[in-house]
Amino acid sequence: MPMVEPHRLRPRGQHPSRSLSSRSLSSRGAVALASALLLVLTGCTATRTAPPSPRAPSSAAAIDPAACVPDPAAVVDRRPGTATKGNLSPALTESLDAAASAAFTATTAPGAVVAVRSPKGTWVDAYGVADLTTGAPLTTDVHHRIGSVTKTFTTTLIMQLVARKKLSLSDPISTYVPNVPNGSEITILQLANMTSGIANYTDDLEFMKLYLTDYSIIWTVDQRLATAFAMPPTSAPGAEFHYSNTNTVLLGEVVEKITGHTLAEELQRQIFDPLRLTATSYPLASAVMPDPHAHGYTNLGIVSGAISADAPLRDTTAWNVSQAGASGEIISRVDDLLTYGRALGTGQGLLPRDAQIQRLSSIPVPSGYGIGMNCVQGWIGHNGQVPGFNTALYYDTRTDTTVVVEVNGDHPTGTTGTTPADAIFYAVAAALGRGLEGPTG
């Protein structure tokens, strides 16, 4: 699934910029698409400035009250295993269920799986249906396409290579991948924090039309990169934030070049196996989903020759998502994502202490996009969308709480373009007392 510019996770009421180039999708279509088809909530404004460089790792990171993660060292040093699989209290369970149920009902999605894990316990529930044809109820054990959440996995592999001194964040991409426009000036860090200026191939109208017309196409890396490289840069390297799936596709190529292994092999060896993510996979252009799985549904399609977010509803379960690759192809399950979400936030089981401190310190204050992950008011993670499947995975660095939302539909909710998974996440965060408040309008 092609990807378009997403919206960063943002305080409620804060609207993203709607400006897109003439080669891009319409603003309505862009909102409904996803970055690979993945959509990452960005909180972008019409005027963007380059985010600051990551702080240097420190054995005792200074507390910065203005930062999205004020005390990275405290998060990294958090006691392993604090979050528990025991049940949450009946009162909190009731509150979370009411919030999730109301938010789900307000969406047009067929079904949703919602989960919370914290030091107080774990709660997981499912709402709606897995199949609109049979009416089969959605269950909590379904496999799910996680879209742009994949970016957090790919950039974790990059940070592991940095920690092993196989790579530097200051290396130019031209060292590893030839023929990248401005490649000698674009660093690995700029690819990871979306400031490279490289165009997003899923912003290309013809690419999107072809994908939405023939979803059986297996897209190669070369095809995706050629599409992006033929588009004008969005800015000079390092000058502005611009969400681009091309960045993470390039980082996947870097992983393969340095390790000599495929991205799928490195994900399995370095992340899936160490964290025991037994239901998580990188499908390598296969459209087959493991059982059990829900059917995915999208309103995205071609209407009167144009891309529309209000096309007739289509079942996307068998769609090939090879166009997403390193930026959005992973399949997972809610129990694995709860484990991974905490590891992503603390670094435990994934990165050495200093490398995770560096990553948590890479986010523009007080919110923004760092090394492969988004942050606002202490919540770090990513969301993602491929046609028919919508995901939100966030870890609260202040309360050691992970929230996962999986939705088998992608039509935006309301007038702000909020995806169903994000709408439910907002409601659950508020029920946890960690709601995302911000300016209105």
Salt bridges, closest charged atoms under 4 A:
GLU5 OE2 - ARG48 NH2 2.56
GLU5 OE1 - HIS242 ND1 3.58
ASP64 OD2 - ARG55 NH2 3.06
ASP77 OD1 - ARG353 NE 2.81
ASP131 OD2 - HIS295 NE2 3.32
ASP203 OD2 - HIS242 NE2 3.73
ASP204 OD1 - ARG23 NH2 2.19
GLU266 OE2 - HIS261 ND1 2.81
GLU266 OE2 - ARG269 NE 3.17
ASP291 OD1 - HIS293 ND1 3.08
ASP310 OD2 - ARG28 NH2 3.38
ASP310 OD1 - HIS411 NE2 2.94
ASP315 OD2 - HIS295 ND1 2.63
ASP335 OD1 - ARG333 NE 2.97
ASP354 OD1 - ARG353 NH1 3.97
ASP396 OD2 - ARG434 NE 2.72
ASP400 OD1 - ARG342 NE 2.83
